[in-house]
Structure formats: structure tokens, C-alpha cells
Amino acid sequence: MTDPEDLAARLDRITFLLVGVVVLQAADLLGLGPAGLILFLVVGLFVTALYNADV
């Protein structure tokens, strides 16, 4: 039987990879280039900070 925490860690890694692929595809589709990737990075860090904040 698989440990639930191990399964959750695997799903987290898969989710991060999928989000990374979607961000790269969106930047390419919109023609944003390196500046667009930096923008996505800054927005992603901000959203992650809000998501993980203890409010």
C-alpha cells in the first residue's frame, strides 16, 4: 500500500511541473519573451505568498 504522504508529495511535484509547462506555453503563446517569464514569476511568487499566508 502506498503511504498517503508519499502520494501527496508525488502529486505536488506533478502539479508544479504542469503549472510550469502551462506558464511556459502561455508566455510563448502571448509572445512575452523573457520579460513575460519574469512577470509570471513575480505574480506567481505573490500568489504563492498570499496562499501560504497565515491570516
C-alpha positions in Angstrom: 0.0 0.0 0.0 1.2 3.5 -0.8 1.8 6.0 2.0 -0.7 8.9 1.7 2.0 11.4 2.4 4.2 9.9 -0.3 1.3 10.1 -2.8 0.6 13.7 -1.8 4.3 14.6 -2.4 4.2 13.0 -5.8 1.0 14.8 -6.8 2.6 18.1 -5.6 5.6 17.5 -7.9 3.3 16.7 -10.8 1.2 19.8 -10.2 4.3 22.0 -10.1 5.5 20.5 -13.4 2.2 21.1 -15.0 2.0 24.7 -13.8 5.5 25.3 -15.1 4.5 23.9 -18.6 1.4 26.0 -18.7 3.3 29.2 -17.8 5.9 28.5 -20.4 3.3 27.8 -23.0 1.3 30.9 -22.1 4.4 33.1 -22.3 5.2 31.6 -25.7 1.7 31.9 -27.0 1.5 35.6 -25.9 4.9 36.3 -27.3 6.1 37.8 -24.0 9.7 36.5 -24.1 12.0 36.7 -21.1 10.2 39.8 -19.6 7.0 37.9 -19.6 8.5 34.9 -17.8 9.8 37.3 -15.2 6.3 38.8 -14.9 4.8 35.4 -14.4 7.5 34.6 -11.8 6.7 37.7 -9.8 3.0 37.2 -10.0 3.4 33.5 -9.1 5.5 34.3 -6.1 3.0 36.9 -4.9 0.1 34.5 -5.3 2.0 31.8 -3.5 2.8 34.1 -0.6 -0.9 35.0 -0.3 -1.9 31.3 -0.5 0.6 30.3 2.2 0.0 33.3 4.5 -1.4 32.6 8.0 -4.3 35.0 8.1 
